[in-house]
Amino acid sequence: MNILLREKTLPGGQTLQIIQGDIITEKVDAIVNAANEQLDHGGGVAWAISRAGGPQIQAESDAWVREHGPVSHAEPAYTGAGNLPCRYVIHAVGPVWGDGDEDAKLTAAVRGSLWRADQLKLASIALPAISTGIFGFPKERAARIIFAAIEAYFAENPNSIVQLVRVTLYDQPTINAFLGEWK
């Protein structure tokens, strides 16, 4: 069971939450997958989402890459959700720590996920701690960037359809880092 840890209303009326739990159980319109540019869902959050959602997620991801090429940080791909309780999976490419310009790439991945949700006319979305697992992004730094990117997106897009953003965190060190950066 997912647990609400923090919640606030942003100036535009959107709700931002920190949730302790498993993103694959989130009953929102879309969950965000922390993906690589080839949408090869072989590890971390991507593997868990693909395994729980079923083979159609990887099949649709492969088709996306064949049609559109590698996925960029700013323009995430999306697929159906298969067996998951959401409608879509938005595949955001997070930066690998040490590749350079990581802060800007993480900002682009978060903003791109919200943009894609708006494009799909979705009211709710759940994001993981993008890039903080196998990609090695420092958790506290990622928390600051993710929160700032969410707030900036809504400040610049006051007519966004998205009304609920859940940052869904699984492990205690990540939860502690995000709670420490919550303002």
Secondary structure, 3 states (H helix, E strand, C coil): CCEEEEEEECCCCCEEEEEECCHHHCCCCEEEEEECCCCCCCCHHHHHHHHHHCHHHHHHHHHHHHHHCCCCCCCCEEEECCCCCCCEEEEEECCCCCCCCHHHHHHHHHHHHHHHHHHCCCCEEEECCCCCCCCCCCHHHHHHHHHHHHHHHHHHCCCCCCCEEEEEECCHHHHHHHHHHCC
